[in-house]
């Protein structure tokens, strides 16, 4: 019995849910008649309408049952919403009829619009192109992503062709500075090749808030030749009479979030490249908890100050200006406070062009002292992996309050990054020995179980519904080092920034950097090839490559240690027993913890002084055994090939990877 026949039998027996499931499976391989039958049953029985909707649309476009599918689509999805579409269209037409910077006013009758928009869900539509008798692809005009490099060249006013996204229209309106504030003509020119298409999108846009500042200029068809308009000659407005104004706190609405995928991923290199950019407020990596504490302390100060005089005491000139600006807002958001902090900081605005056509983005790289990932669920073949740091970010108010967010994540070859992290932890442990000896109560700095953290770190996999990652990209550290111009040109385009001379050198606070000791900084390519043999053993690197093999494949890394052999529990256990390099550093640094214990107990009884040395050794070995047991438990879960989900059970996807500009490649791509 095939699936379609099974679905019919289940439907005949009244087993609706089971029949819906069977019909859903049947759609994939059925002929057009079977697809129509399946879609109709799912829809009529109250199943997932999106399955039926998609099937009806595809059948129509493929030329099957066109009358039937079109009638269903129109009656079920279009007609119940047509009044709302018409109302919005007529409202936008009335607004534009009075708008000075749309030069054509012959709006089409609603029934003559060339595109019908069929609602698909709460967020988007499927367009129907009447002249072509074709349904298009799903569009969500509010999806929070910027699709192109609008701000590539800021020599002239911004010109954008065919922008239909409501989100992008708002983004342009909010990030291009007002002509009065920059003392020159600085409108946003929006060009649309076809008047009918422009009119059609008036069914969907909310134009009222976009037209209030009269910042947008709409050009239709051949009107493109008017760009840029001489506003003094045409409208009698001379913007050069206005004094350019410094960037105001509320002008900062865009966040570029540089995420910390893991330790020693080359994040400082990216910070040094973006430092001093004329369109960024940028600081080096800063501890996230310190940022939150500073925002909270300024909020308390604003609330508790009874006068401007009391508020301003103790601030330098730059700080006085920004704290006063916040105070006069009355009710600043956490985002406003963070923007004020950056605007008051000389390093953050070291390269800032105060007279740029666009408001600066706030470049933010929060740092965490330790990012530890844990298995948070392993049910029904689904696994959730999380870290407290990620939860802190989701709870953060100022991140949520930025309306425009671009996210990028540097990734470095995982075995290399792992070795660098072990080296750093060991060096820090040695450096802190004197301070720890002077203060016996001080927490000891030790080497942690970096290998477990490494294979559980799946932060390159994202939930596409997570706001912070809806417009995100992953950038390979090796590409940035070996092909900096190609990589950073592409990254600037993704971040919607101009690629500027400031991005051709590494600076901090706008000043060139010098590197000493073992640090190979700047554009030195040595970190690409460093293998950290003394800090990463062969078994450890084999183990990492095996359990991260999907990431290696997705992001173009070849295996250097894993030989492609199958893995089972016995082999995993054998490898774990071979983690002698990492265990050696853990054993050495954990000895400090054991040696600092004034009292140790065995079976609840204090160990006598003559047995303390042996008890301390056993304490360290017990810790190593417990780590090995935990590693094996993790390996058992991962060997089952679980589906990775977020805490709500939604499947995770790989973050897209940035492709360097191929025309600018100077060296072969790294493997």
N, C-alpha and C positions, 0 to 999 in steps of 0.2 A: 504494500500500500504506500503510495507516495504521500508527500506532506500535504498537498492540496486536498486529496481525498480524505486524509485524516482530519483536516480542518473542517470539511463538510460534515463528516460524521459527528464530530464534537459539537458543531453548531446545531445539528439535528437533535442531539441529545440534551441541548440546553446548557451545555458546559461553556458558557460565554468566554470566561477568562482563558481557558485552555484553547478554545477555538481561535481567539484573537492571537495568542502566541503562535499557534500553528500557521495561521494565515500570514502573520508577519514573516515567518521563516519561508513560506511558500512564494512570497513576492519575488525573491531573488532569482529563482530559476523558472518561474512560470511564463507561459506565453501571454500575449496581451490580454486575452479573454480572462485568463486566470488572475493576472494582476488586477484587472478591473474588479473582478469578483472579490478578491481579497481586500482591496482598498475599500470597496463599498461596505463589506461586512464590518470591517474594523471601525469605519466611520459611523455606520448606523447603529452599531452595538455599543457605542460610547467608549471605544478604545482610544489609543493615542492618535488624535486627529492629524498630527504632523506626518505620520507614516502615510496616511491616506492622501493628505494634501500633496506630498512629494510625489507619490505614485500617480495621482491624477495629472499633475503638471507634466511629469515625464511622458506619460501616455499621449497627452495632447501634443507636446513638442515633437514626438516621434511619429505623429500622424495616425494614431490609433484612437478610435472612439472619440473623435474630436468634439462632436456635438454633445455627447453625454458628459464628458469630463469638463467641458467648458461650462455647461449649464450647472453642474454640481458646484464647481469652483465659484461661479458668479453668485448663485443663490445662497450658498452656505457661507462664503467668506467676504465677497465684495459688497453685495447689496445691504447687509446689515450695518455696514460701516460707511456707506457712500455719503450719507448726510453729514457726517463729521468731516470727511474729506472735502466736501463741497464748501462747508462753512469755513474751514481753515483757508481754502483757496480764495474765497471771496474776501475774507478778512485781510489776507496778504495783498490782494489786488488793491484794496482801498488804501492800505498803508503806502504801497509803492506809487499809487496814482499821485500822491502828494510829495513823494520823495524826490529831492532835486537831482540826485546822482544816478537815476535810471532815466534814460533819454527816450525810451520807447514806452508807450502807454496803451497800445492796442491789445489788451489782454484777451485771450481766446475764451469763447464760451466754454463753460465747464465740460459740456458734453462733447466738445471738439478736441479736448486735450489728447495728445498722441500716446500718452502712457496712462494706464490704469494701475493703481497700486492695490494689490490684494493683501490684506493683513495676514501675516503668518503667525506671529506671536505678539507678546506685549512690546517687543522691541523693534520689530522689523517687518518688511513687506517683500512680496515677490511682484516685480513689475510685469505688466502685460503690454507689449508693443503692438498696438492695433494695426498699423500699416503692414507689419511683418507677420501678424498672426502668430506671435511667439511669446512665451513666458520667459523672463530672464532669471538670473540668479538672485537669491535672497540678498537683501540689503538691510543693514541696520545703520541708519543715519546718525544714531547717537553712540555708536560703538567708540569707546575712548582710545582711539589710536590715530596718530598723525601719519598719513600714508606717503608723504613726499617731503622733499627738502625745500619748503617754501622760502626759507631764509638763507639760501645758498649764496646769494649776491645781494648785498644791501647798499650798493652804490645808487640804485634808483628805488623808487617806491615798489613795494611788493606787488607782483603780478602773478595771478594764479588762474589756471585754465580749468573750467569744468568742475568746480568744487560743488559737490552735492551733499556732503556730510554736514549735518547740523553741528556736530562736534567740532569739525574743522573750521566751519564758519565762525563759531564762537571763539575758537582758539586764535584765529587770525585777528578777530576784532579785539580780543583781550590782550594780545601780545604785541601787536603793532602799536607803537606809542602815538598819542594824539599829535596832530600837526602843530598845535599851539605849544605843546610841551617841548617839542624839539626845534621849534622856530623855523620850520621849513615844510613844504608840501609833503605829506606822508600818509596819504590815503592807501587803502587796500583796494587794488583793482581786480575785479572778478570778471573773467571773460567766459562767455557761453556762446558756442558756435551756432546754436539753433534756438530761435525764440520759442518755438513750441515746447522743446525739452525744458527750457528755463521755466516756462509757465507751468508745466506739468509738476515740477518739484515744489511749486507753491502750495500744492496740496499737503505737503509734509512739513515744510519749514515753519519754525516759529520766529518770525522776522522782527516782531516789535522790539525786543531788547537789543537787536543788532542794528536797528536803524536810528536809535535815540542819539547816538554820538555823531551820526552822519560821517562815519569813518569809511564806509564801504562805497565803492564806485562800481556800478554794474555796466559792463560793456557787452553788447550783443553783436555777433557776426563781425561785419566790417568796421564796427566802431572801435575795434582793437587799435586802429590807426590813430585814435585820439590819445593813446597812452604815451607818455604821461601828460596829463592835462595841465595847462598853465592856468592855475586857479585865479591868479591876479587878473589876467586878461579876460578870462571867460566869466568869472563870478565876482570879480572885484575883491577878492580876499587875498591879502598880502601877508603870508605867514612869517615872512622874514622880519616883520616888525615886532615879533614876540621874542622875549628873552628865553633861551633854552633853560629848562628846569631840570635839576637833579632827579634821579629816579626816586619815586615815592614808594613807600612800603607796599601799598595796595596794588602797585603796578606789577609786583612780583607774584605771578600766579602759576609759574611753571617749575616743576622739580625734575632734575636729572638725578636719578638714584643709581649710584655706583654700588652694586651689592658686593658683599664679601662672601664669595662662594665657599672659600676655605682659607686657612692660613697659607701664606707663602705662594699666592697665586699671581703675584706681580702687580697687585693693586696700586702700590706706590708709584710704579712707572706710569700708570694711567693718570693718577692724580697730578704727576709732574708735567704731563703733556697738556692737560686741560687747565693747569694753573696759568693765571694771567690772560685767559681768553677774554677778549673785549665784550663778550656777551654772556659772561658767567660771573656769578658770585661763588667763588670756590675756596674751600679750605682743605688742608690735608686731612687724612683719616682722623676722625674724632670719636671718642668713646660715646656710645649711644646713651648710656645712663647719665653721663655728664651733660649732654645736650638737653635731655628731658629735665634734669635738675635745674639747669640754667633757665629754661623756658618757664618752669614752675616758679622759680625765685623772682623773675621779672614780673610775672603775673601777680604775685603777692605784693611786690613793691607798688605796682600800679594801683592795686586795690587799697592798700593801706595808706598811701600818700594822701595827705589832706589838702595839699596845694602844689602848684607847679614849682615853687621855690623849694619846698621840702623834697620833692621828687628829684630835682636836678642836682642836689648837693652830692659831690663825690664823683661826678661823671666828667670825662674829658669832652672836648668840643664835639667830636663826632658822635659820641655816645649821648650827649645832651640833646642833640638834634633828633636822634631817632627815638629816645625814650619819651621825649615830649610829643613827637608825632604819634606814638602809640597811645599816650595818655589822652590826647585830644580826640582819638577815635571813639573813646567812650567804652567800647566793648570789643577790643581787638581779639582775633582768634589766635590760637597757638601758631598757626601758619604765619600770621602777621608778626608775631613776636619773633619767630625764627628768622623771618626775612629782615626784621629790624636788627637782629644780632649780626647777621652777615653784612648788612649795609653799613653797620657801624665799625666793622672790622677792616683795618687797613690791608691785611693779607688777603682777605676774601675779595676785596674790590681792587686789588693791585693793578689789574689790567683793564678795569672796567671802562668802557666808552660811555660816558654819561649822556652823550648826545646821539647814541645809536638810534636807528629807526625802530628797533625792537627793545622791549623790556628784557632785562637779563633773566636767565634761568638760574635757579639755586642748585648748585652742584653739591651733592650730599653723599658722603661715604661713611655711614655709621660703622664703628668698629666695636667688636665684642671681645672681652678678655678670653672667653672660651666658648666655642660653639660645639656642643655635644649632641649628637643625634641618637635617638633611641627608637626602637620598635614600639609603636603605640597600639598596634592591633595586628592580629594575624588570624582572621576568621574568613571562612569560605573562600580561601585562595586570595583574599585581599589583604594587603599590608599597608599600614600607615606609618610613615617615618617622620618624626618631628624633632624640633629643637626648641628649647625655651626662648632662644633669641628670635626665632620666627614668630612665636606667639607675642613677644614684646612688640615687634614691628606691627603686627595686625592690630594691637590695642592702641597704637600710637595715634593721637589725635591730629598732630600737625601733618603727618603723612596723608591722612584721609582728607584733610582740608584743602590740599592742593588739587585744583580742578584738572590740571594737565600734568601727567607724569610719564616720563620716558625712563626705562630701566635698562641698564646693561650690566653684564656679569663677565668679568675676565675668568678664563679657565686656563690652567697650566697642566701639562701632562701629569697625571695623578701620581705616578710613582716618584716623579721629580718633586712635586709639591709636598708629597709625603716625607721624603728624605729631608727636604729643607725644614719642614716643621719639627721633625725629631731633632735635627741639629739645633734649631732655635730653642726648643724646650730644654735641651741638655745644657746649652750655653747659659740660659737664664738661671737654671738650677745652680750652676757653678758660680755665677756672678752674685747670687743672693746668699751664698753660704756665710759670708762674714756678717751680714746684717742679721741673718737668722741665728747665728751663734751669739750675737750680742743681745738678742731678745728671744729667749727660749720659748716664749708664748706665741711668737710670730708663726703664721702658717707657712709650712715648708713648700718650696717650689720644687716640683718633681716632673718627671716625664710621664705623661699619661698614656692611655691605650689608644694611640693615634691610629692604629690600623683598623680598629672597630669603628672609630669615628669616620674614617675615610670611606669604608665600604658602605656605611649607612648614610653618607652624605649624598642625598639625591636632590640637592637644591637647584640643580640644573633642570629638574623636571617641575613643571608648573601646572597649576590649575588655571585654565584659560578664563575662568570666571573670577579669579582673584584680581581685584582692581590694580594692585601694585605690579602685576605681571602681564596685563593685557596689551601692553605696548613695550615689549622687551626683546632683547637680543643677547646672545652669548658671543663673546669675542675671545679667540684663542690668543693667549699670551705670546706664543711662538710666532704667530702671524704679525703681531704688533712689533716684535723685536726684529724679525727678519725682513719684513716688508712694511716699515712704519708709514710711509707715505700712502701706499695703497690701502692699508688697514684704517688709518685714522681719517683719510678722506671719506671712506665708506662709513666709518662710525660717525663722523660729523654729519654726514647726510642723514643717517638714521636718526640722530638726535636733533635734527633740524637746526643745525648750526652752520655758519660759514666755516670752511677750512681756512684758517688764518696763519700768518707767519708765527704766531705764538705757539702753534702746535708742532713746530719743527724743532723745538728745543725743550729740554727738561728744566723747569724752574720751580721755585717755591717762593710764594709772595712776590713773584715777578723777577726774582733774582736767580741767576745761574747757579746750579748746584755743582759741588765737587764731591767726589766719592773717595773714601780711603779705606785702608784695611782690606778685609776680604770681600767688601761690597763691590760688585760689578754692576754699577748703575747706569743710568742714561740709556744710550743706544747700544751699549756693549752687548753682544750676542752670547757671551759666555754662559749666562744663566739658562739659555736654551739647551745647551749640551751637557751641563753639569749633572752628574748622576748620583752623587752623595753615597758612594759605595760604603763609606765607613758608618753611615747612619741608616742604611736601608739594605737589609739582607735579601738574598735571592728568593727565599721562600716567601718573604713578605711581599716582594714585588710581583711574583707569580700570582699570589693569592689576590692581590689588588686588581691585577689585569683581568683575572678570570671573572671576579664578581662585578667588575665594572665594564665588562666586555661590550655591553649594549651602548654605553656612552662612548667607548673607544670607536665603535663602528659609526655611531651617529655623528661624531665630531671629527672624524678623519685621523685618528691616532692609530698607528700600527702597533702590534704587540712587539715588545722587546724581550719579554720574559716568558709569557704564557705560550706554550707550544701547541695549543689547540686540542690537547688530550681531554677526554671526558673527566668530569669531576663527580665524585660521590662522597658520602660521609667519611669513609675510611681515608680517602685521599685528602680531604679537608683536614681531618684530624692529624694526619702526617705532616701537612704543611704547618699547621698551628704549632706542632711540637718543634718545628724548625725555626720559629721566630726568635732565634738566639740574639740577633742584633738588637732588636727592640727590647726584648726581655732583659738584656744586659744593662741597657740604660735605665730601664725601670728599676731593676734590682739595685743598681748603684745609687740612684737618687732616692729611692724609698728607704734606703738604709738610714737616711737622715730622720725619717719619720719614726722608724723603730728606735733609733738611738736616743731620740728625745723623749721617749716614753719613760716616765719615772716609775710607773707601776704597770706590770703586765700580769694578767691572770691566766691560770690554766685550770679548767674545770671549776671556775669560780673562786679559786684560791690564789692569792698573790704569789708570784714566782719568787723564790728566795734569791738573794743577791748573787750567789755562786752560779745560778742557772740562767741569769738574765741574758748573758751573751747569746746562749743557744736559743733562748726564747725570742730574742730579737731577730735572729736569723730565720727562725721558723715563721715569724710574723711576715717577713718579706716574702718567703717562699709560699706562704698561704695566699698572699695577695697575687702572686704570679699564677698559682693554680686556679684561683677564682677567675682571673682574667681569661685563662685558657678555656675554662668551662663556659664562660659567657661568649667567647668567640665561637665555640662550637655550636652553641644554641643559635646564634645569629646565622651561622653557615647553614644549619639545618633548615631554617626558615627560608633563606634565600635560594637554597638548592631546589626547593619546591617550585621555583619560578612563579612567585606570587605576582598578582596584579597590584601595582602601586596606586593608592588612592589618597585623597586628602582626608581630613578628619570627618568630613561630611559624607565620605564614600564616593566622591566623584573621581573618575580616573585622571591621572596626571599625564602630561604630554612633555616631550622634550622641548626645551626652549629653542626657538629658531637660532641658527648660527649666522653670524655676519660673514659675508663673502667679501674679501678684499677686492678693490677695484682692479679687474684683470689688466686694464690698460696701463696700470701704474706699478705692476709687479717688478721688483728688482732682483728677487731671488725665487727659486722654486718653492712652492708651498710645502710646509713642514708635514712630515708624516710620523 
